Amino acid sequence: MGSSPPDDIPIVARIRSYFSLLRATKEEVEQIKIPGLGEKRFKHMVYQLVDDLIIDLKEHVSTIEELEDVDTKSELSESIHRSLEAFLNWIDVILRHCNAVSLELHEFVSYILKDLNLENIDYLLLSGSELSEASLSEGLSKLFIALFEKARDRITREFPSFCIIFIPQSLLKNPINWSLCVHEIGHMVENERLRIVENFYPRPEFSPVSTRIMYNSEALKHWYSKEFQADFFAQSYCGPIFTSQLVDNFFTKEIFILPTHPSWEERTRALAEELRKMKLEDFARRLMERAKELPHSDPLIKREALEHLSTIIDKTKNFLLENNSIYEIKNEKLESVRESLENFVPYTDDVKVLLNVAEEVKRTLLDSTKGLKRKEKIEIEFDNLIEDSIRLSNLKRIKLRGN
Amino acid sequence: MYKRPEGLPFLETLDDYHNQIAVRNLVIGSLMTIELRSKNSERVKRLLEQSLDFCNKSLKTLDRLVKDGKPTVDNYLSKVFIDLAMIDNEKVDMRQLVKYQENFTQTLQVLRQIHENKEIKDVEKPKVFLKNFIEKVKAAYVKTETLYLGFFTTR
C-alpha cells in the first residue's frame, strides 16, 4: 500500500476492515446451532462465499490503487460497503431469527417435505414480520453482481435455490395456524423444484409486490397463477383446515390486498370449487357464505384471463397424487383423533388429520370453559398438546420408515 | 375500504434494496471500465464484458419503456428506472426516461469504442452521467434503505 496517495488511506482502510469482519462472521456461523435441515448447507454456503468474497476484496484493494479519479474510488468503496453490509446483515438476521422458530415447526415442515419426497430442498425458517417466502440465493446474487463475481458464480453453480420462509410471531405460537405455512411451502416447492408456472408465464426478475407501479400482464399472470397454485397446493395437501385458517386470518376487510395478488373473492371461489371436487360441499358452502361478507375488489387481471391456470393446477395435482399427498377425509380417523385430543392425549399418526380436528376440538374446549384465566390456561396446554403430537408424529414416522 | 399498508411491503423492500445495489454495482462497474480502459488485465476485460451487457440491457429496457408511453415493469432494471422517474408516487416522468436513454446510448458507444480499441471520443460525458446516476439511485432509495435495515433489526 506504500504507493497509494494519501486520499486512498481511509478508503482502503474501510475496505480492509471487511477482511476481519468476514472472517469473524464465518467463525460466528461455525459456532452457532441453526435449527432445521438447512443448517449444514447454509453453513457450507457461508464458508464458501466468505472465501470467495475475500479473494474479490483483495482484487478491489489493488483496483483502488489503479484508479485515478477520486470520485470513482469513493463510489467503488461505497458500493463494496453497501453490498457487504447487506450480506453481513442477512447472516446476522438469519443467526438471530432462526432460533425463534420452534423445533416442532421445523418438524412440521420436515414432515411435509418428506411426504413430498423433497427433503433435499435448501431452506431456512426464520421469524419475520410477514408470512412470506423469499429466495436468499436471488437476493445475494443481486448484492454481489459486478463486484463479487466469484461469490455470485458460486451461488449460481452450487446454491441456486436457497430459500427462506419468514413466519410471524402470532403464527409461530399457534400450531393450529401452521397449515398456512403450507401455502409458502407451495411457493418454495414451485420455485425451487416444480417450475410449472414458469413453463407457461416467464418468471419476472423482481418480487410480486408493489402498491405503486404497474406490472406488465405477463408478470401479473405469473404471480396470480402462483397464488392460485399455492392455495390449491395447501388446500389439497392440508384439507379444509387451510381454508378455514386462511379465511379467519387473512380474508378480512382490514387487510389490504396487494394488486399483484388475486382478489379474496377469486381466491375464495377457486378454493370452494376445489373443496367441492374433494367432496367437501359443507366446507365449500360455508366458505362462500363468509366470502359474501368481504368487500368487492377488482383484480388487475381476471382469473379467466389465466389461460393456462387449469393446466398448472392439473400438473400440481399430479405432483401431489404421485406422492400420495392429497388430503382425504376418513371419518374413522377423524373420530380417533378427536377422542385423543379431547382426552389431552397426543395423536401421532397423521399431522394433516390432527390439524383438521384440532381446530374444532379447541373451539369446543374453549366454549365450554368459563373464566378468562382458565381459558388461557386451556389454550396454552392445548397448543402444547398439538405441538407434541406434531413432533411425535414426525419422530414415529422416522422410526417406522427409517428416514 | 381496504387499508393501504404504510411504507412498502416486506418483500418489496427486500427486492427494491437488492435491485438498487445491483444497479449501483453495475454502474460503478461501467465507470471502472472507462477509468481503467488503458489497463489490459483480465479483470478489465471481465468488467468490459459485464458493462456492455448491462448498458445493452438498460438501453433495451429504456427503449421499451419510452415506446410504451405508459411504462410497466418487466425486469428489475425497468423497476429501478421507473422508481427513479416516478413523480409524486404515481406518475412517471417520461422526459427523464428519454434522458436516460440518450445517456446510456452515449455510454454504450464509449464502451464499444473501448471494446474495439478505437479512439475514444467524449469520454467525460458518460463518466459524469454514470456518477450522477449513482447519486440519483442513492437518493431514490434512501427510504428503502431505512426500511430494509429496520426489517433487519436484530432480536
Interface residues (C-beta under 8 A of the other chain):
Chain A: E59 T63 E66 L67 E68 D69 D71 T72 E75 L76 S79 R82 S83 A86 N89 W90 D92 V93 R96 H97 A100 S127 G128 S129 E130 S132 A134 E138 G139 K142 L143 F144 I145 A146 L147 E149 F166 P204 E205 F206 S207 P208 V209 S210 T211 R212 I213 M214 Y215 N216 E218 A219 K253 E254 I255 F256 I257 L258 P295 S297
Chain B: M1 Y2 K3 R4 P5 L8 P9 F10 L11 E12 L14 D15 Y17 H18 N19 I21 A22 R24 N25 L26 I28 G29 L31 M32 E35 L36 K39 R43 R46 L47 Q50 F54 K70 P71 T72 V73 D74 N75 Y76 K79 I82 D83 M86 N89 E90 K127 K131 I134 Y148 L149 F151 F152 T154 R155
